[in-house]
Amino acid sequence: SGEARIDGSFSMSAGTLSGTGTLLLAGTGNQWSGGTMTGGGTTRLAAAAELTVGGSQRKTLGNRRIQNEGTVIDAQTAGGYVELDGSGVLDNAGLFDLRSDEKWEEHFFAAGTLTLNNSGTLRKSLGAGDFQFLNTALNNTGTVDVQTGRLAVGGDGGVSTGNFTTAAGTAIVFQTGTQTWQSGAKASGSGAIELGSLGIAVGTLAVEGS
């Protein structure tokens, strides 16, 4: 293992990013619009860095960790989604801004899951429809903030002690699997917390005390 660094911009529209080391993206203008990230290593965004997940193609996340200390923007267009193919992890300590109504899911190929560890802000800021993280375990110790549409998470559990905020007319949906809230978890705002309302198997919200 080890760490390699790109100070300029990195663009990936096809091909494979692999290896067991860490690729540090330190600049802005980074783009992921196609291809596969895998190999057991880490794609790390520095505090001032920005990565846009965009386009209408399938992107594949395999056995790899995305470590965000800056900003990740999901601006995928119709038909675009992230295929989960293996055990993917996304550690968000910065801002993960959802500006689309697309999906991260296991759909084709090998079985896949995503562990989404949010200690920063996971925000849905654009799109009046549904953004879905399927086959996903959400562990939220930061803030999940839905400003428009609905954000759906489910399929692989997760434990949260953080904040969930919803604007009027919006919702956070837990579908399939069990999302566990422990002491400190809080939902606020004028929107809704919903269980299994997108036509998929009903989710479970477990509340645990000390």
N, C-alpha and C positions, 0 to 999 in steps of 0.2 A: 504494500500500500504506500501512499504518499499523496502529495497534493500538487496539482498543476493549476496554473492561473491564467485567465484571459482578462486583460484589462479593457479591451475594446468590446465589440459585440460578438455574440455567438449566434449563428442561425442554423437551425436543423429542420429541414423539410423532408428528409428521407434518410435512409441509412441507420446505423446503430451506434449509440454511445454505450461503451461497455468498459470492463475492467473493474478491479477491486479498490482502486484509489479514489481520491476526491478531485473533482473538477470544480474550481472556484471561479464563479462568474462575478467580476468586480465592477462591470460597467452597466450602462443602460442600453436599451435597444436589442436585448437578447430575444430571440424568437424560437418557439417550438411549434411548428405547423405540421410535422409528419415525422415518421421514423420511430425508432425504439430506444428507450433508455433502460438498460439492464446491467447485468454483470456483477452485482453485489456491492458496487461502490456507491459513491455519494455525489450528487450534483448540489453544490452549495452556492447560495446567493449571499453576497456580502451586504452589509447594512444599507449601502447606497445603490445597490444593484436592482435591476428590474428585469423580469422575464415575462413575456406574453405568450400564453398558450392560445394559438389562434388557428384560423383557416377552417376549411370544410372537410379535411382529410381525417382519417383515423390516426391517432397517436397511441403508442403502446408503452405502458409502464410495467416493466417486469420486476425482477428482484433488485431493486435499487431504492435508495433513499434520496428524497429531495429535501434539502435543509434550507429553509427560507428565513433569512435575517433582514431581507429588504422587502421587495414587492413582487408578488406573482399576480398576474392579471389573466383571468380566463375570459377571452373574447372570441371564442369559437363561433363560427357561423353554421347555418343549417347543414346537418350531416356530419359535422365534426364532433368527435368525442374522444375520450381517453380510454383505451382498452386496458383492463387490468389483467396481466398475464404473469402470475407469480405473486410474490409477497412484496408489495410496494409499501413504502412509508413516506409520508409527507409531514415533516416537522415545521410547523409555521410559527415562528417567533416574531414575524413582521406583520405585513398586510397581505392577505390573500383575497383579492377583489374579484368577485364573480360578476361579469358584465355580459352574460349570455343566459340562454335557457337550454343548455346542453347537459351532457352526462359524463361522469367517470364511472365505468362499470365493467364487469366481466361479461362479455357478450359472445365472443368467438374464441376459438383456440383453447389453450390450457386454462385450467381453473386459476382465478386470480382474486386477490383481496387488496384493500387499501387500509392501512392504519393511519388515520389523520389525527395527529397530535397538535392541538391548537393552544398555544400559550400567548399568542398575539391576537389579531383581529381577523376573523373570517367574515367577510361582508358580501352580501348580494346587493349591488348598487344599481344594476340595470337589468331590464327584461321583466315583462309583466307576467311571464309564465313560470314554469317550474325548472329549477336546476336540481339535478339529482346526483348524489353520491351513493351508488349502490354497491353491495358487497363491501361495505365500509364500516370500520369501527371508529367512532368519533370519541376522542378523549379531549374534552374542552376544559382548560383551566384559565382561559382568557375570555374573549368575547365573541359570540356569534351574533351578527347584526344583520337583520334582513330589512332592507329599506324599500324593496319592491318585489312583487311576485311571491313565490314560495321556494323555500330551500328544503329539500328532502334528503334525509340521511338514513341509511339502514342496511341491514343484512349481516352485520358482524359484531354487533354489540358496542361496547365502549362505556367508559366511566367519566363523569363530568362533575366538577366543582365550581365551574365558572359561570359567566353571565350569558343569557340568551335574550336578545332584544328584538322586538318586532314593531314596525310602524303600522299604522292603521291600514287595514285591508291586506296585510301580509300574513305569512304563517311559516313556522318551522315545523316540518312534518317528520316524525319518526316512523319509519315503515320497515317491517320485517326485523326480527331479532329484538334484543332488549337493550335499551339505553338506560344506564343506571345513573341517577343523580344522588350524590352524597352531600354531606353538610357543606353549605356555602353556595351551592347551585341556586341560581335565581333567574326567573323569567320576568321581564318587565316590558313596558310598552303597550300600545293599544291593539296590537295584532294578536295572533292565536298560536298556541301550541297544539298540534294535531297528531293523532295516531292513525296511521294506515289509511290515508284518505285519497290515494292516487291510483286506486284500482289494483294495488299489489297486496300481498299478504299483510295483515294487520300487525303493527309493531306493538311493543310493550315498553312502558316507562316504569322503571322500578325506582322507588325513593327509599333510600337507606338512611337511618339515623345512627348516632353513635351509641 
